[in-house]
Amino acid sequence: MLDLAIFATLVVIGYIVGRILEARHYKSIRAREQDYGDIMLFASRFPPTLNPLRQDLVAGSVVVSADYFKTAVARLQGIVGGRLKSYETLLDRARREAILRMKEEARGRGSRMIVNVKFQTFSIPGRKPGSLAGVEMLAYGTALLD
Amino acid sequence: MLVTNLEIVPGKRIGKHLGLVQGSTVRSKHVGKDILAGLKNIVGGELKGYTDLLKEAREEATTRMVKQAESVGANAVLNVRYSTSSITQGAAEMLAYGTAVFLE
């Protein structure tokens, strides 16, 4: 009974605080995406400009954690399968954050173009077997300066 | 040393291919950070400690790769890739690899 009470409390805290934090994060992401809108990303392997002055490897990464509510929902949903909306937004936030950090590094070097952008996702296992401590999202590419 | 994930360097010619170079490091989590991460798992959000840990590890792997490239006489590493894998519950390996070349 006590276990259930603790579990319920954590789920409620996770839901309320997690939602607030997520909304705040999305707000900050949108604002910064506007700000960094002048930096273009290309997934192509070859640079669109022929003679860049310089090229630098730039990267952005972030490790995010799911909240208790998301974890609980995901576990339940795992029984029936299908779309895990709670994790979708988590990974979306992480990827956009990683892109923004990569763009920040590019801007610091005076570049406005990143080519050959690659993404990599790495899940960090938690202490309990099968649990998830966090997910690392990495974005990297070559920033061109011309 | 030019480090890039492009396969060509515009305006430069590859004089010599010097083969694959790589650098890697295995890092383990700090117990304190682990406990903090456990708390963070309740409300969610960024695990700053882990972000920095993996970033440092990636930088070290890159540095080691660059050192190897220097030792074979390269002045650039092209087509650089990163790879991460978890070894055990508390440790991860970070690998950086690419092709060492001499640009003219």
gemmi code that builds the backbone of each chain (N, CA, C; Angstrom):
import gemmi

chains = {
    "A": [
        ("MET", (0.827, -1.210, 0.000), (0.000, 0.000, 0.000), (0.862, 1.262, 0.000)),
        ("LEU", (1.933, 1.224, 0.858), (2.839, 2.374, 0.915), (3.569, 2.519, -0.417)),
        ("ASP", (3.956, 1.359, -0.970), (4.646, 1.374, -2.267), (3.798, 2.051, -3.324)),
        ("LEU", (2.525, 1.706, -3.294), (1.601, 2.250, -4.291), (1.456, 3.763, -4.116)),
        ("ALA", (1.412, 4.185, -2.825), (1.278, 5.617, -2.532), (2.491, 6.382, -3.040)),
        ("ILE", (3.695, 5.806, -2.781), (4.921, 6.459, -3.253), (4.923, 6.543, -4.777)),
        ("PHE", (4.558, 5.421, -5.383), (4.524, 5.369, -6.849), (3.578, 6.436, -7.409)),
        ("ALA", (2.366, 6.504, -6.817), (1.364, 7.474, -7.288), (1.872, 8.903, -7.112)),
        ("THR", (2.505, 9.173, -5.951), (3.030, 10.527, -5.709), (4.073, 10.897, -6.753)),
        ("LEU", (4.997, 9.939, -7.010), (6.057, 10.222, -7.986), (5.482, 10.455, -9.377)),
        ("VAL", (4.457, 9.676, -9.717), (3.831, 9.849, -11.033), (3.203, 11.234, -11.135)),
        ("VAL", (2.514, 11.640, -10.051), (1.862, 12.960, -10.058), (2.908, 14.077, -10.132)),
        ("ILE", (3.960, 13.966, -9.303), (5.032, 14.977, -9.344), (5.655, 15.009, -10.732)),
        ("GLY", (5.941, 13.815, -11.262), (6.535, 13.723, -12.601), (5.657, 14.379, -13.637)),
        ("TYR", (4.363, 14.137, -13.531), (3.427, 14.688, -14.511), (3.418, 16.217, -14.452)),
        ("ILE", (3.228, 16.754, -13.233), (3.089, 18.209, -13.089), (4.406, 18.927, -13.403)),
        ("VAL", (5.474, 18.539, -12.687), (6.758, 19.224, -12.900), (7.280, 18.959, -14.310)),
        ("GLY", (7.151, 17.706, -14.755), (7.626, 17.344, -16.089), (6.963, 18.169, -17.172)),
        ("ARG", (5.659, 18.362, -17.031), (4.909, 19.147, -18.024), (5.370, 20.593, -18.039)),
        ("ILE", (5.562, 21.150, -16.839), (6.007, 22.551, -16.757), (7.384, 22.701, -17.400)),
        ("LEU", (8.285, 21.762, -17.031), (9.643, 21.835, -17.582), (9.634, 21.663, -19.095)),
        ("GLU", (8.788, 20.743, -19.568), (8.740, 20.504, -21.010), (8.236, 21.740, -21.753)),
        ("ALA", (7.181, 22.360, -21.201), (6.630, 23.562, -21.834), (7.682, 24.659, -21.868)),
        ("ARG", (8.424, 24.790, -20.772), (9.445, 25.830, -20.690), (10.560, 25.559, -21.703)),
        ("HIS", (10.924, 24.269, -21.790), (11.991, 23.904, -22.718), (11.577, 24.186, -24.163)),
        ("TYR", (10.336, 23.811, -24.507), (9.849, 24.044, -25.868), (9.834, 25.527, -26.197)),
        ("LYS", (9.470, 26.336, -25.194), (9.424, 27.777, -25.402), (10.825, 28.305, -25.722)),
        ("SER", (11.787, 27.827, -24.941), (13.164, 28.280, -25.151), (13.695, 27.769, -26.485)),
        ("ILE", (13.326, 26.535, -26.856), (13.772, 25.980, -28.141), (13.243, 26.829, -29.292)),
        ("ARG", (11.949, 27.159, -29.222), (11.343, 27.940, -30.314), (11.993, 29.310, -30.446)),
        ("ALA", (12.257, 29.932, -29.296), (12.874, 31.261, -29.328), (14.262, 31.188, -29.956)),
        ("ARG", (15.032, 30.170, -29.550), (16.400, 30.075, -30.069), (16.420, 29.638, -31.527)),
        ("GLU", (15.409, 28.841, -31.941), (15.355, 28.432, -33.343), (15.145, 29.646, -34.240)),
        ("GLN", (14.364, 30.603, -33.734), (14.184, 31.872, -34.457), (15.511, 32.599, -34.556)),
        ("ASP", (16.178, 32.646, -33.419), (17.438, 33.370, -33.313), (18.514, 32.788, -34.228)),
        ("TYR", (18.568, 31.456, -34.307), (19.606, 30.802, -35.102), (19.122, 30.450, -36.500)),
        ("GLY", (17.985, 31.038, -36.891), (17.381, 30.716, -38.187), (18.268, 31.024, -39.385)),
        ("ASP", (19.269, 31.879, -39.191), (20.127, 32.258, -40.329), (21.187, 31.208, -40.638)),
        ("ILE", (21.354, 30.230, -39.754), (22.360, 29.194, -40.008), (21.679, 28.011, -40.705)),
        ("MET", (22.177, 27.697, -41.882), (21.547, 26.645, -42.674), (22.216, 25.298, -42.428)),
        ("LEU", (21.392, 24.266, -42.435), (21.910, 22.909, -42.260), (21.710, 22.129, -43.556)),
        ("PHE", (22.691, 21.315, -43.901), (22.557, 20.460, -45.066), (22.944, 19.040, -44.683)),
        ("ALA", (22.165, 18.087, -45.185), (22.516, 16.698, -44.916), (23.417, 16.154, -46.021)),
        ("SER", (23.648, 16.962, -47.051), (24.429, 16.465, -48.181), (25.909, 16.344, -47.817)),
        ("ARG", (26.568, 15.406, -48.486), (27.966, 15.125, -48.162), (28.920, 16.121, -48.790)),
        ("PHE", (28.434, 16.819, -49.803), (29.343, 17.727, -50.495), (28.915, 19.173, -50.287)),
        ("PRO", (29.875, 20.040, -50.044), (29.546, 21.430, -49.742), (28.962, 22.153, -50.950)),
        ("PRO", (27.908, 22.966, -50.726), (27.311, 23.717, -51.819), (28.223, 24.838, -52.331)),
        ("THR", (29.092, 25.344, -51.474), (30.026, 26.369, -51.959), (31.327, 25.690, -52.327)),
        ("LEU", (31.957, 26.218, -53.341), (33.130, 25.527, -53.856), (34.405, 25.852, -53.089)),
        ("ASN", (34.499, 27.070, -52.611), (35.760, 27.450, -51.996), (35.628, 28.058, -50.614)),
        ("PRO", (35.249, 27.261, -49.640), (35.155, 27.832, -48.302), (36.549, 28.188, -47.781)),
        ("LEU", (36.588, 29.232, -46.992), (37.860, 29.655, -46.412), (38.365, 28.629, -45.414)),
        ("ARG", (37.396, 28.163, -44.637), (37.780, 27.264, -43.557), (36.671, 26.262, -43.333)),
        ("GLN", (37.003, 25.128, -42.805), (35.956, 24.211, -42.381), (36.320, 23.613, -41.029)),
        ("ASP", (35.306, 23.519, -40.192), (35.518, 23.039, -38.827), (34.452, 22.019, -38.469)),
        ("LEU", (34.863, 21.023, -37.729), (33.896, 20.063, -37.228), (33.190, 20.688, -36.027)),
        ("VAL", (31.878, 20.744, -36.068), (31.138, 21.288, -34.924), (30.162, 20.213, -34.433)),
        ("ALA", (29.867, 20.260, -33.144), (28.974, 19.255, -32.578), (28.134, 19.869, -31.471)),
        ("GLY", (26.980, 19.303, -31.259), (26.142, 19.712, -30.140), (25.548, 18.461, -29.543)),
        ("SER", (25.511, 18.403, -28.231), (24.934, 17.199, -27.639), (24.198, 17.522, -26.355)),
        ("VAL", (23.289, 16.659, -26.000), (22.525, 16.829, -24.772), (22.092, 15.450, -24.271)),
        ("VAL", (22.085, 15.305, -22.958), (21.538, 14.079, -22.376), (20.242, 14.454, -21.681)),
        ("VAL", (19.155, 13.833, -22.070), (17.877, 14.142, -21.432), (17.352, 12.925, -20.697)),
        ("SER", (16.545, 13.206, -19.703), (15.943, 12.136, -18.931), (14.423, 12.248, -19.025)),
        ("ALA", (13.769, 11.113, -19.054), (12.308, 11.115, -19.035), (11.855, 11.356, -17.600)),
        ("ASP", (10.656, 11.892, -17.410), (10.160, 12.022, -16.039), (9.423, 10.741, -15.642)),
        ("TYR", (9.057, 10.667, -14.382), (8.457, 9.443, -13.847), (7.156, 9.079, -14.553)),
        ("PHE", (6.395, 10.122, -14.877), (5.123, 9.909, -15.561), (5.345, 9.302, -16.946)),
        ("LYS", (6.258, 9.883, -17.689), (6.551, 9.394, -19.038), (7.012, 7.938, -18.996)),
        ("THR", (7.880, 7.646, -18.009), (8.397, 6.285, -17.886), (7.263, 5.302, -17.606)),
        ("ALA", (6.366, 5.717, -16.689), (5.258, 4.846, -16.319), (4.329, 4.621, -17.509)),
        ("VAL", (4.027, 5.699, -18.237), (3.153, 5.600, -19.405), (3.784, 4.705, -20.466)),
        ("ALA", (5.089, 4.895, -20.668), (5.790, 4.110, -21.675), (5.757, 2.621, -21.320)),
        ("ARG", (5.897, 2.341, -20.042), (5.903, 0.952, -19.604), (4.529, 0.310, -19.843)),
        ("LEU", (3.483, 1.075, -19.541), (2.122, 0.589, -19.771), (1.869, 0.383, -21.258)),
        ("GLN", (2.289, 1.389, -22.015), (2.053, 1.338, -23.446), (2.842, 0.202, -24.099)),
        ("GLY", (3.944, -0.147, -23.464), (4.766, -1.235, -23.973), (4.030, -2.555, -24.056)),
        ("ILE", (2.956, -2.674, -23.295), (2.181, -3.917, -23.315), (1.415, -4.043, -24.628)),
        ("VAL", (0.786, -2.937, -25.026), (-0.016, -3.007, -26.250), (0.728, -2.522, -27.492)),
        ("GLY", (1.855, -1.851, -27.266), (2.620, -1.350, -28.403), (2.007, -0.099, -28.982)),
        ("GLY", (2.543, 0.331, -30.107), (2.021, 1.535, -30.752), (2.879, 2.743, -30.496)),
        ("ARG", (2.309, 3.895, -30.723), (3.070, 5.133, -30.640), (3.273, 5.579, -29.199)),
        ("LEU", (4.532, 5.852, -28.853), (4.833, 6.336, -27.505), (4.979, 7.853, -27.552)),
        ("LYS", (3.875, 8.533, -27.431), (3.870, 9.989, -27.590), (4.792, 10.650, -26.563)),
        ("SER", (4.815, 10.090, -25.353), (5.602, 10.722, -24.290), (7.093, 10.714, -24.614)),
        ("TYR", (7.564, 9.631, -25.267), (8.976, 9.581, -25.625), (9.252, 10.358, -26.903)),
        ("GLU", (8.234, 10.444, -27.761), (8.425, 11.195, -29.011), (8.797, 12.645, -28.725)),
        ("THR", (8.061, 13.263, -27.794), (8.349, 14.672, -27.510), (9.704, 14.801, -26.816)),
        ("LEU", (10.043, 13.811, -25.989), (11.334, 13.860, -25.287), (12.496, 13.855, -26.286)),
        ("LEU", (12.425, 12.937, -27.256), (13.512, 12.832, -28.226), (13.513, 14.014, -29.183)),
        ("ASP", (12.328, 14.508, -29.495), (12.220, 15.686, -30.360), (12.916, 16.879, -29.708)),
        ("ARG", (12.626, 17.070, -28.438), (13.253, 18.173, -27.700), (14.760, 18.014, -27.686)),
        ("ALA", (15.199, 16.789, -27.428), (16.635, 16.531, -27.326), (17.332, 16.811, -28.653)),
        ("ARG", (16.721, 16.356, -29.747), (17.372, 16.536, -31.047), (17.438, 18.013, -31.412)),
        ("ARG", (16.342, 18.718, -31.144), (16.344, 20.148, -31.477), (17.343, 20.913, -30.611)),
        ("GLU", (17.461, 20.492, -29.365), (18.443, 21.123, -28.463), (19.866, 20.868, -28.977)),
        ("ALA", (20.118, 19.628, -29.406), (21.455, 19.281, -29.912), (21.775, 20.114, -31.150)),
        ("ILE", (20.792, 20.272, -32.040), (20.992, 21.077, -33.251), (21.324, 22.511, -32.867)),
        ("LEU", (20.585, 23.031, -31.873), (20.813, 24.419, -31.462), (22.214, 24.610, -30.894)),
        ("ARG", (22.675, 23.630, -30.134), (24.018, 23.744, -29.560), (25.090, 23.663, -30.643)),
        ("MET", (24.800, 22.834, -31.651), (25.740, 22.740, -32.772), (25.781, 24.078, -33.515)),
        ("LYS", (24.591, 24.669, -33.707), (24.518, 25.964, -34.397), (25.232, 27.053, -33.594)),
        ("GLU", (25.108, 26.944, -32.270), (25.762, 27.925, -31.401), (27.280, 27.881, -31.619)),
        ("GLU", (27.812, 26.654, -31.696), (29.249, 26.499, -31.915), (29.645, 27.055, -33.287)),
        ("ALA", (28.796, 26.780, -34.282), (29.080, 27.268, -35.634), (29.085, 28.790, -35.660)),
        ("ARG", (28.122, 29.388, -34.984), (28.055, 30.852, -34.965), (29.282, 31.433, -34.278)),
        ("GLY", (29.720, 30.767, -33.224), (30.919, 31.204, -32.513), (32.143, 31.245, -33.424)),
        ("ARG", (32.124, 30.400, -34.454), (33.246, 30.385, -35.401), (32.954, 31.245, -36.620)),
        ("GLY", (31.827, 31.936, -36.591), (31.491, 32.848, -37.675), (30.900, 32.181, -38.901)),
        ("SER", (30.483, 30.903, -38.745), (29.947, 30.178, -39.889), (28.425, 30.276, -39.940)),
        ("ARG", (27.880, 30.223, -41.154), (26.423, 30.256, -41.290), (25.919, 29.056, -42.065)),
        ("MET", (26.754, 28.038, -42.177), (26.354, 26.878, -42.956), (27.008, 25.616, -42.394)),
        ("ILE", (26.183, 24.609, -42.120), (26.737, 23.342, -41.636), (26.326, 22.249, -42.619)),
        ("VAL", (27.300, 21.538, -43.140), (26.984, 20.479, -44.111), (27.324, 19.109, -43.536)),
        ("ASN", (26.793, 18.098, -44.217), (26.994, 16.696, -43.824), (26.597, 16.467, -42.357)),
        ("VAL", (25.425, 16.950, -42.003), (24.962, 16.826, -40.622), (24.562, 15.375, -40.327)),
        ("LYS", (25.079, 14.876, -39.225), (24.758, 13.497, -38.808), (24.159, 13.535, -37.403)),
        ("PHE", (23.291, 12.585, -37.152), (22.710, 12.461, -35.818), (23.071, 11.109, -35.234)),
        ("GLN", (23.162, 11.098, -33.922), (23.420, 9.823, -33.263), (22.687, 9.814, -31.930)),
        ("THR", (22.049, 8.716, -31.632), (21.303, 8.593, -30.383), (21.911, 7.471, -29.573)),
        ("PHE", (22.087, 7.737, -28.307), (22.698, 6.721, -27.455), (21.912, 6.643, -26.153)),
        ("SER", (21.350, 5.485, -25.846), (20.630, 5.412, -24.572), (21.543, 4.930, -23.467)),
        ("ILE", (21.485, 5.645, -22.370), (22.319, 5.332, -21.219), (21.508, 4.478, -20.258)),
        ("PRO", (21.944, 3.260, -20.047), (21.170, 2.392, -19.170), (21.235, 2.842, -17.711)),
        ("GLY", (20.154, 2.634, -16.987), (20.110, 2.996, -15.578), (20.645, 1.880, -14.701)),
        ("ARG", (20.542, 2.077, -13.393), (21.103, 1.085, -12.490), (20.304, -0.212, -12.478)),
        ("LYS", (18.975, -0.036, -12.562), (18.144, -1.241, -12.610), (18.205, -1.812, -14.022)),
        ("PRO", (18.345, -3.128, -14.150), (18.417, -3.700, -15.495), (17.156, -3.347, -16.293)),
        ("GLY", (17.369, -2.955, -17.517), (16.223, -2.631, -18.368), (15.720, -1.217, -18.209)),
        ("SER", (16.241, -0.482, -17.202), (15.782, 0.893, -17.009), (16.657, 1.855, -17.815)),
        ("LEU", (16.189, 3.073, -17.924), (16.850, 4.062, -18.747), (17.226, 5.264, -17.889)),
        ("ALA", (18.528, 5.582, -17.848), (18.931, 6.771, -17.082), (18.723, 8.023, -17.917)),
        ("GLY", (19.031, 7.924, -19.184), (18.877, 9.081, -20.066), (19.191, 8.708, -21.492)),
        ("VAL", (18.952, 9.642, -22.373), (19.255, 9.430, -23.780), (20.151, 10.558, -24.252)),
        ("GLU", (21.261, 10.192, -24.877), (22.117, 11.245, -25.425), (21.801, 11.442, -26.894)),
        ("MET", (21.653, 12.695, -27.256), (21.420, 13.030, -28.646), (22.618, 13.839, -29.105)),
        ("LEU", (23.204, 13.417, -30.200), (24.368, 14.133, -30.724), (24.096, 14.563, -32.153)),
        ("ALA", (24.432, 15.786, -32.469), (24.373, 16.274, -33.843), (25.748, 16.812, -34.181)),
        ("TYR", (26.287, 16.426, -35.333), (27.568, 16.994, -35.735), (27.628, 17.183, -37.232)),
        ("GLY", (28.523, 18.037, -37.646), (28.663, 18.326, -39.054), (29.851, 19.244, -39.273)),
        ("THR", (30.028, 19.650, -40.504), (31.148, 20.518, -40.829), (30.638, 21.933, -41.078)),
        ("ALA", (31.134, 22.872, -40.289), (30.756, 24.266, -40.461), (31.681, 24.908, -41.474)),
        ("LEU", (31.074, 25.535, -42.467), (31.873, 26.171, -43.515), (31.891, 27.675, -43.320)),
        ("LEU", (33.041, 28.230, -43.611), (33.194, 29.677, -43.487), (33.587, 30.208, -44.858)),
        ("ASP", (32.731, 31.058, -45.409), (33.151, 31.590, -46.722), (32.916, 33.086, -46.855)),
    ],
    "B": [
        ("MET", (46.020, 20.896, -37.922), (45.314, 19.653, -38.310), (43.854, 19.979, -38.636)),
        ("LEU", (43.469, 19.642, -39.831), (42.084, 19.859, -40.255), (41.263, 18.615, -39.920)),
        ("VAL", (40.212, 18.808, -39.156), (39.340, 17.688, -38.821), (37.960, 17.996, -39.370)),
        ("THR", (37.468, 17.137, -40.231), (36.192, 17.415, -40.891), (35.437, 16.122, -41.149)),
        ("ASN", (34.129, 16.223, -41.285), (33.410, 15.002, -41.661), (33.010, 15.025, -43.134)),
        ("LEU", (33.625, 15.925, -43.892), (33.457, 15.879, -45.345), (34.468, 14.888, -45.909)),
        ("GLU", (34.210, 14.456, -47.135), (35.134, 13.500, -47.736), (36.143, 14.176, -48.641)),
        ("ILE", (35.878, 15.435, -48.917), (36.814, 16.173, -49.765), (37.099, 17.509, -49.099)),
        ("VAL", (38.161, 18.134, -49.496), (38.435, 19.485, -49.039), (38.436, 20.365, -50.287)),
        ("PRO", (37.430, 21.201, -50.429), (37.333, 22.018, -51.638), (38.592, 22.853, -51.832)),
        ("GLY", (39.097, 22.830, -53.028), (40.268, 23.640, -53.354), (41.601, 23.002, -53.005)),
        ("LYS", (41.549, 21.823, -52.381), (42.812, 21.157, -52.019), (42.844, 19.774, -52.661)),
        ("ARG", (44.050, 19.322, -52.915), (44.200, 18.007, -53.501), (44.770, 17.060, -52.439)),
        ("ILE", (44.243, 15.851, -52.426), (44.778, 14.879, -51.471), (46.062, 14.290, -52.046)),
        ("GLY", (47.156, 14.569, -51.362), (48.445, 14.103, -51.855), (48.692, 12.647, -51.514)),
        ("LYS", (48.332, 12.291, -50.297), (48.598, 10.932, -49.830), (47.479, 10.463, -48.918)),
        ("HIS", (47.040, 9.244, -49.105), (46.089, 8.624, -48.172), (46.893, 7.874, -47.137)),
        ("LEU", (46.640, 8.123, -45.884), (47.459, 7.494, -44.847), (46.692, 6.490, -44.008)),
        ("GLY", (45.491, 6.181, -44.432), (44.730, 5.121, -43.773), (43.829, 5.600, -42.647)),
        ("LEU", (43.206, 4.639, -42.036), (42.247, 4.910, -40.972), (42.960, 5.272, -39.681)),
        ("VAL", (42.500, 6.328, -39.028), (43.015, 6.639, -37.694), (41.836, 6.656, -36.733)),
        ("GLN", (42.117, 6.341, -35.494), (41.031, 6.295, -34.530), (41.506, 6.682, -33.137)),
        ("GLY", (40.574, 7.103, -32.335), (40.861, 7.396, -30.944), (39.659, 6.988, -30.138)),
        ("SER", (39.899, 6.431, -28.963), (38.748, 6.029, -28.161), (39.036, 6.199, -26.690)),
        ("THR", (38.003, 6.243, -25.912), (38.158, 6.307, -24.467), (36.942, 5.650, -23.830)),
        ("VAL", (37.164, 5.059, -22.671), (36.051, 4.463, -21.935), (35.868, 5.271, -20.662)),
        ("ARG", (34.669, 5.738, -20.439), (34.404, 6.557, -19.260), (33.321, 5.910, -18.403)),
        ("SER", (33.475, 6.152, -17.121), (32.492, 5.603, -16.199), (31.778, 6.747, -15.495)),
        ("LYS", (30.562, 6.465, -15.066), (29.779, 7.486, -14.374), (30.273, 7.664, -12.946)),
        ("HIS", (30.087, 8.835, -12.437), (30.445, 9.187, -11.068), (29.233, 8.849, -10.198)),
        ("VAL", (29.497, 8.296, -9.017), (28.372, 7.864, -8.174), (27.454, 9.040, -7.828)),
        ("GLY", (28.072, 10.185, -7.508), (27.287, 11.368, -7.154), (26.383, 11.805, -8.289)),
        ("LYS", (26.972, 11.797, -9.497), (26.196, 12.187, -10.672), (25.072, 11.187, -10.911)),
        ("ASP", (25.370, 9.936, -10.590), (24.389, 8.876, -10.789), (23.173, 9.087, -9.893)),
        ("ILE", (23.445, 9.499, -8.651), (22.351, 9.733, -7.712), (21.523, 10.938, -8.164)),
        ("LEU", (22.224, 11.991, -8.584), (21.532, 13.183, -9.097), (20.667, 12.821, -10.301)),
        ("ALA", (21.228, 11.969, -11.171), (20.480, 11.552, -12.353), (19.234, 10.780, -11.949)),
        ("GLY", (19.365, 9.969, -10.902), (18.229, 9.207, -10.399), (17.105, 10.126, -9.945)),
        ("LEU", (17.496, 11.233, -9.294), (16.499, 12.215, -8.862), (15.868, 12.911, -10.066)),
        ("LYS", (16.715, 13.208, -11.037), (16.246, 13.872, -12.254), (15.247, 12.993, -13.016)),
        ("ASN", (15.361, 11.666, -12.833), (14.449, 10.753, -13.517), (13.001, 10.931, -13.069)),
        ("ILE", (12.811, 11.602, -11.927), (11.445, 11.833, -11.443), (10.776, 12.961, -12.223)),
        ("VAL", (11.515, 14.081, -12.365), (10.898, 15.234, -13.033), (11.310, 15.401, -14.494)),
        ("GLY", (12.333, 14.668, -14.907), (12.776, 14.779, -16.297), (13.653, 15.989, -16.525)),
        ("GLY", (14.120, 16.131, -17.745), (14.964, 17.274, -18.090), (16.380, 16.874, -18.416)),
        ("GLU", (17.217, 17.876, -18.585), (18.588, 17.583, -18.984), (19.422, 17.058, -17.825)),
        ("LEU", (20.245, 16.055, -18.124), (21.204, 15.548, -17.142), (22.549, 16.180, -17.471)),
        ("LYS", (22.757, 17.363, -16.903), (23.921, 18.176, -17.268), (25.237, 17.424, -17.035)),
        ("GLY", (25.276, 16.687, -15.933), (26.491, 15.938, -15.599), (26.853, 14.932, -16.684)),
        ("TYR", (25.845, 14.255, -17.184), (26.084, 13.267, -18.245), (26.438, 13.938, -19.553)),
        ("THR", (25.760, 15.054, -19.842), (26.060, 15.784, -21.084), (27.538, 16.133, -21.116)),
        ("ASP", (28.026, 16.703, -19.994), (29.424, 17.116, -19.926), (30.364, 15.920, -19.986)),
        ("LEU", (29.986, 14.855, -19.292), (30.821, 13.649, -19.260), (31.038, 13.098, -20.666)),
        ("LEU", (29.942, 12.969, -21.417), (30.048, 12.399, -22.757), (30.758, 13.360, -23.711)),
        ("LYS", (30.553, 14.649, -23.476), (31.206, 15.647, -24.320), (32.724, 15.599, -24.123)),
        ("GLU", (33.125, 15.529, -22.844), (34.550, 15.429, -22.534), (35.149, 14.178, -23.155)),
        ("ALA", (34.405, 13.076, -23.041), (34.880, 11.808, -23.583), (35.048, 11.913, -25.093)),
        ("ARG", (34.110, 12.572, -25.738), (34.182, 12.712, -27.194), (35.380, 13.576, -27.585)),
        ("GLU", (35.613, 14.632, -26.778), (36.762, 15.488, -27.067), (38.067, 14.722, -26.908)),
        ("GLU", (38.114, 13.883, -25.868), (39.343, 13.113, -25.659), (39.557, 12.108, -26.790)),
        ("ALA", (38.493, 11.455, -27.220), (38.608, 10.500, -28.327), (39.107, 11.211, -29.578)),
        ("THR", (38.592, 12.416, -29.813), (39.024, 13.198, -30.978), (40.501, 13.559, -30.857)),
        ("THR", (40.909, 13.997, -29.660), (42.311, 14.351, -29.444), (43.226, 13.163, -29.716)),
        ("ARG", (42.816, 11.995, -29.247), (43.640, 10.804, -29.466), (43.721, 10.456, -30.948)),
        ("MET", (42.599, 10.637, -31.635), (42.589, 10.372, -33.074), (43.542, 11.328, -33.789)),
        ("VAL", (43.492, 12.601, -33.398), (44.349, 13.611, -34.017), (45.825, 13.288, -33.757)),
        ("LYS", (46.122, 12.819, -32.530), (47.505, 12.440, -32.198), (47.994, 11.329, -33.112)),
        ("GLN", (47.108, 10.350, -33.330), (47.492, 9.238, -34.200), (47.718, 9.741, -35.628)),
        ("ALA", (46.869, 10.666, -36.046), (47.012, 11.220, -37.392), (48.338, 11.967, -37.518)),
        ("GLU", (48.701, 12.697, -36.460), (49.977, 13.425, -36.475), (51.140, 12.453, -36.595)),
        ("SER", (51.032, 11.344, -35.873), (52.139, 10.391, -35.856), (52.348, 9.704, -37.206)),
        ("VAL", (51.330, 9.679, -38.047), (51.544, 9.083, -39.376), (51.833, 10.162, -40.428)),
        ("GLY", (51.983, 11.390, -39.958), (52.376, 12.462, -40.868), (51.238, 13.093, -41.655)),
        ("ALA", (50.027, 13.018, -41.105), (48.890, 13.606, -41.814), (48.735, 15.076, -41.435)),
        ("ASN", (48.068, 15.840, -42.289), (47.708, 17.195, -41.895), (46.195, 17.408, -41.921)),
        ("ALA", (45.462, 16.322, -42.168), (44.005, 16.417, -42.112), (43.398, 15.050, -41.846)),
        ("VAL", (42.244, 15.059, -41.168), (41.476, 13.822, -40.994), (40.121, 14.067, -41.632)),
        ("LEU", (39.781, 13.254, -42.606), (38.524, 13.435, -43.327), (37.502, 12.384, -42.922)),
        ("ASN", (36.247, 12.705, -43.227), (35.135, 11.778, -43.002), (35.102, 11.243, -41.563)),
        ("VAL", (35.237, 12.143, -40.615), (35.251, 11.750, -39.204), (33.869, 11.302, -38.740)),
        ("ARG", (33.826, 10.211, -38.020), (32.564, 9.696, -37.462), (32.748, 9.455, -35.973)),
        ("TYR", (31.616, 9.508, -35.285), (31.630, 9.179, -33.857), (30.756, 7.965, -33.620)),
        ("SER", (31.110, 7.231, -32.610), (30.292, 6.085, -32.254), (30.351, 5.907, -30.736)),
        ("THR", (29.236, 5.588, -30.148), (29.165, 5.418, -28.699), (28.555, 4.060, -28.407)),
        ("SER", (29.137, 3.347, -27.456), (28.486, 2.102, -27.066), (28.607, 1.916, -25.568)),
        ("SER", (27.595, 1.311, -24.985), (27.681, 1.079, -23.552), (28.294, -0.293, -23.328)),
        ("ILE", (29.283, -0.323, -22.460), (30.052, -1.534, -22.217), (29.387, -2.321, -21.090)),
        ("THR", (29.290, -1.687, -19.942), (28.526, -2.266, -18.843), (27.534, -1.208, -18.414)),
        ("GLN", (26.857, -1.454, -17.315), (25.826, -0.532, -16.868), (26.346, 0.883, -16.623)),
        ("GLY", (27.583, 0.978, -16.088), (28.060, 2.309, -15.713), (29.095, 2.915, -16.632)),
        ("ALA", (29.448, 2.218, -17.718), (30.540, 2.714, -18.541), (30.173, 2.751, -20.020)),
        ("ALA", (30.771, 3.708, -20.697), (30.517, 3.844, -22.129), (31.821, 4.066, -22.871)),
        ("GLU", (31.893, 3.535, -24.067), (33.061, 3.777, -24.893), (32.715, 4.787, -25.972)),
        ("MET", (33.628, 5.716, -26.150), (33.458, 6.729, -27.170), (34.536, 6.514, -28.205)),
        ("LEU", (34.139, 6.457, -29.445), (35.111, 6.212, -30.520), (34.999, 7.306, -31.570)),
        ("ALA", (36.127, 7.800, -32.012), (36.177, 8.739, -33.130), (37.102, 8.144, -34.166)),
        ("TYR", (36.671, 8.140, -35.414), (37.560, 7.606, -36.456), (37.405, 8.370, -37.756)),
        ("GLY", (38.401, 8.266, -38.565), (38.377, 8.975, -39.837), (39.553, 8.563, -40.697)),
        ("THR", (39.652, 9.174, -41.864), (40.740, 8.863, -42.784), (41.802, 9.944, -42.697)),
        ("ALA", (43.027, 9.519, -42.414), (44.129, 10.475, -42.348), (44.681, 10.697, -43.749)),
        ("VAL", (44.846, 11.956, -44.100), (45.378, 12.266, -45.426), (46.427, 13.372, -45.324)),
        ("PHE", (47.204, 13.473, -46.383), (48.112, 14.624, -46.476), (47.619, 15.510, -47.612)),
        ("LEU", (47.236, 16.735, -47.263), (46.700, 17.663, -48.262), (47.822, 18.514, -48.844)),
        ("GLU", (47.730, 18.726, -50.134), (48.739, 19.585, -50.780), (48.170, 20.978, -51.004)),
    ],
}
model = gemmi.Model(1)
for chain_id, residues in chains.items():
    chain = gemmi.Chain(chain_id)
    for i, (resn, *xyz) in enumerate(residues, 1):
        res = gemmi.Residue()
        res.name, res.seqid = resn, gemmi.SeqId(i, " ")
        for name, pos in zip(("N", "CA", "C"), xyz):
            atom = gemmi.Atom()
            atom.name, atom.element = name, gemmi.Element(name[0])
            atom.pos, atom.b_iso = gemmi.Position(*pos), 0.0
            res.add_atom(atom)
        chain.add_residue(res)
    model.add_chain(chain)
structure = gemmi.Structure()
structure.add_model(model)
structure.setup_entities()
